[in-house]
Amino acid sequence: MHQNFSFMQHFSRLLTSLLLLLCLQDQLWAQQKSISFGMQAHLGSIIASEPEAAYVRDSYTSFIEASVRWQKDGSQPWHRANNYPQLGIAAFYGNPGSRQYIGKLAGVLPFIHFPVVRGERFKSGFRLGTGAAWIEKPYRVHTNHKNTLLGSSFNYFISLMLENEVKISKELSLSAGVSFSHLSNSDIKMPNFGLNLPTVSVGARWSPHETILEKKTLPRQARNLDWRVFATAGTKQTPWVGSPRYVVPALNAEVAKPLGASGAWGVGAALQYDKSLNSDPSGYALTKNGSKNLQAGVHFFYERKLGALSLPLQLGAYVLNPEKGQTFYQTLGIRYRIGKHWSAAFNLKAHGLQVDYTHAGFGYHF
């Protein structure tokens, strides 16, 4: 009984904080015809891609989620180009699948839902979100040394969900979906194998008002190639607990071909200077051959456009000094266009299910 009370107490505080934050956004609340509220329950299990993950797993993954969404009505070209998406924010709380070594999981997840199938009664689409997650029991050398998956209390949280929804009344819809979520601090603090959580979910969403979607024709889009270069930097700690932290600067040059108002595709090349590539086995001393710290790769990318905001996904391969045991890399980013020539960028680089590091900076469009 005490455990259930504690669960509801913590979750109610989290949900209350979320709603208070949203209440401060007067402009959003003034558009109440676009708002809806949802609840979902998730059930799954930790993926044991590493022996450490199998060791800490002692139960099923289970958490609940409360969300608020705003339906985009088509008043902007990017709404129509993306089939009238929904923007939202979710709060979640529960058990990641390791009560003894990881403890409780809680967090906040801003997200966007892209409809693929839209009917009068049935909708199906993908939900993509990135936010922050807290775990109760991170790695501690004296008190919790067996949790080698997550070395920090606060972590990045990335989630992709395939969500299907059936409307059972004018205001109420029921949903079912499958999702994959990843927690990591991107090597800011070791250990950091990361936590991978596939789940199935069921839920309900209440929409007090029906949003009228504007059926306007998309304006003609420019087809010119977009040449741009980005300068970013981040930090990483490697290879293990107590090893040094390295600053990793990077340059990324790209050429993109627009695909209407919804996105673009293109190719690029990346160059970064990573001292962790040339460290000794202890992680403390560096050799004098600095050329081995220089790393280069080429990549193909797709970029989804949401007005001034865009979400690029890069799939690349190393051509110089590949990461230890890795040939390919992936980068998920968030970019915001500032005027005609400038963009701000935040990127998360990974090798498969293992996050390498995060880096941020600015880009120039020629």
N, C-alpha and C positions, 0 to 999 in steps of 0.2 A: 504493500500500500504506500509506504514511504517513497519507494522508487517511482511509482506512477505519479505521485504528487509532485516529486522533484521534476519529472519530465514535463508535466503540464505547466509547472511554474516557470521553468526556463523557457519553454517554447512560447508561452504567453508574453513574456518580457520581450523576446525577440520579435514577435509579431507586432506587439504594441509599438516598439521602436520604429519598425518599418512603416506602420500606418501613420505615426506622428510625422515621420520624415516626408511622407507623401502629402500629408495635409498642408505642409508648408508650401507646397507647390501650387499656389492659388490658380495660376494660369491653367494647369492641368485639370484641377478639380472643376474649373469653370466649364470644361468640355465633358460633362458627365455623360453625354449621350454616347461616348465612345468607350466607356469604362466597363470592365467586367472583373469578377473575383473568382478564384479557383482554389481547390484543395486537391492534393494528390498524395497517394501512398506508394512508396517504392520498396521493392523487395529484390534482393540479388545476392551476390557473393563476391568477395575479393578475388581477382585474377591472380593466381600464384605463378607469375612469370619468373619470379626469383624464389629460391629456397626460403629466404627470409619472410616472404609473404605467406607461404604455406605454414610457416611456424606460428606466426601471430594470429592467423585466422582461427577463431574459436566459435563463430556463430554466423548466421546469415546477416547480410547487410539489410537494414530496414530503417527508413526515415520517412517523415512526412514533410509536406511542402505547402505553403500558402503563397498565393501569387496575386498580383494585380496587373491587368493588361489594358492597353489602349489600342483600339482598332484604328489603323490609318485609313482615311476615308477617300483617298484619291485626289486630294486637293493639290498635292505636289507630284511632279512627274515620276519621282522615284517610287512613290506609293504604287502607281499603276504598273511601272516596269517590273516591280517585285510581286505582282498579283495581290496587292492590298495586304501587307504584312501586319503583324501585331508587335508592339513593343511592350515589354513588361519587366517586372522585378519580382523575384521570389525569395522567400526566407525558408530555410530547411533546418531540420533538427532530428537526430536519431543516432543509430548504432552503425558504424562503418563496417562492422563484421569482426571486430576484435575488442571485446569488452575489457579484457585484462591488460592489453598492452597499448591500445590506442584510445579507448574510452569513448566519450561522446563526440559527435560531429555536429557542427552548426555552421551556418553561413548565409550569405546574401548573394544572389545571382541575378544581375541584369541580363536580359535576353531579348532575342528577336525571333519571331515565328514566321517562317516562309511557307505559305500555303502552296501545295502542289495540285491537289484536287479540291475544288470548291463546289459543293452542291447545296441545294436547299436544306437537306437534312444531314448530309455527311461531308466532313472535311478531313483532309489528311495533309500533313506537311512536316517540315523539319524545324526543330527549335534549337538554336545555337546560343549559348550563353557563356560568359566568363565573369568570375567574381572572386570573392574571398571566402575561405573556409577556416574554421578554428577546430582543433582537436584538443581533447582534454589531457592526453598523456603523450607528449612528444618524447623523443629519445633523451635520456639523462644517464650519464655514465655510471652513476652510483645507484640510482633508484629505478631506472627503466631502460637498461642497456640492451634488451632484446628487441625493442622497437627500432630497427634499423631502416624502416621505410620512410619515416618523417622526423627530421631533426628540429623542427620549429613548431610552435603552437599555431601560427598563422601561415596559411599557404594559398597559392593560387588554386582556383577551382574552375575547371573547364568542363562543359557538358554539352553533348549532342544527343537529341532525342527525336525519334520518329513517333509522332503523335497522331492518333486517329480519334475523331470526335463525332458523336451522333447527337443530334438535337432531338430531345424528347418532348419539349414544350417550347413556347415562345421565348422563355427566359432561361431555361435549364438545359445543359448539355452534359453528356457523360463521355468520358475519354478512356482510352487504353493506349499504352505505348511501350516502347523499349528504348533504353538510353545507355550511354556509356559516359562515365565521368572520370576525371583524373585530378588528383591532388598532388601538388609539388611545390617546393619553395624555389625551384629552378637553380639548385646548387648554391644558393646564398648561404645556407648553413647545412653542413653535413651532419648525419647521413641523409641521403635523399634519393632512395630508390624510387619513391613515389608510390601512390596508392591508386589502383585502377578498379573501378566499381561499375560493372554492367548490372542493370536492373530492369525489371518489368514494372509497370505502374498502372494504376487505375485511379480515376478521379472524377470530379464534377466541376462545372464552371457555370456561374450565374451571371447573366447579362441583363441588367435592369432596363436597358434601352437598346433598341435596334439601331445600328449605325447605317446611314444611307451612303452607299458607295457611289462616288461620282464617276460616271462612265465617259471620261474625256479621252480624246485622241492624244497620243503621246507626241510632243513636239519633235521636229526633225533633229537628230543628233549629229554632232561633228564626227567625222571618221578619221581625223588626222592621228598619226602616231604620237604617242606621249612618251617623250624621252625624259628620264629623271634619274637623279642620283641621291642616295641617302647616306648620311653620316650618323652613326649611332655608337653607343657604348653601354656596357653592362659589367657586372661583377659575378664571379663564380668562385666557390671553394671546392677544391678537389686535391687528392682523390678520396680523402677520408677525414674523420673527425680530427680537428687540430691542425689540419694542413693550411697553407696560406690562402688568402683571398687574392684573386687576380683581377685587374681591370682589363677588359677585352674591348678594344675599339674595332669598329667594322665599317667598311664601305660597301655599298650595294648599288650597282648601276643596272637600269632596266629600260626596256622599250615595250610599250603596251599598245595593243590594238583594241579600240573600243568595240563593245558588243551592244550597241544601242545605249539606253539609259540604265540598264541593269548591271553592267559589268564590263570587264575587259580581260584579255589574256595576253601573255607575252613571255619573253625570255629575259634572263638577266645573269649577272655574274657577281659574286660576293668575295670580298677579301677581308680577312681579320687577322689581328695579331694577338695570339693566345699563348701566354707564357706557360700555362699548365701543360701544353703539348710536349714541352721539353724539360720537364722536372724529373728529378731522380725518384726512385721507388718510394722514398719516405715522404716526398712532397714538399721538402723544405729547401733543397739546394737546386740551383739551376746550372746547366752546363753553359759553356761559352759560345755554343753554336746557335746564335740567335736566328739564323735562317730557318731553322726547324720550328720556330714559333709562328711563322707566317703560313696561313692556311687559305686556300682558295677553292671555290666551287662554282658550278654553273647550275642554273635552275630554270624550270618552267613554272609559270604561276597563273592562277586565276584570281581575279579580284572582283568581289561583289560590291556594287556601289549603292549607298544609301544616302543620297544627297551629298553633302560635304564629307560624310563619313564613308569609309570603305573598309572591307575585310579581305585582305590578300592571303592566299594560301600558296606557299612555295614548296615544290618538290625538287630537290637538287641532289647532285653527286659531287664529291670532292675530286679535284684534279691536282691538288698539291697538299701534302701532309694531312692525310685523312685522320679523323678522330680514331683513337685506339679501338680496333675491332669494328669500325663502322665505315661504310662506303657511301651511304645515302643519308640525307638530312631532310627535315621538314621545318618550315617556319610558318606560324600562324600570327597574323598581325592585325593591328587596328591603326588606321590612318585618318587624319582629319585635315582637310584642305583649308589652307589659310590664304585666301586671295588667289590670284592667278598663278603664282610661281612657287608658293611654299606649302609644305605639309608637315605636320607633326606625326611622329610614328612611334608605336610601341610594338615590339616583336617578342615572340617566344619561340626559341629554337629547340628542336628535339631530334632524337634518334629513335624512331619507333615509339615505344611507350615510355622512353626515358628522356625527361627534359634536360637539356644541356644548360641553358642560361637564358635570361631575359635581357633585352637591351632596348634603349630608347634614344630618340634624337630627332633630327629634322631632315627634310628632303627638299630639293629644288627641281622644278619642272621647267624644261627648256622650251 
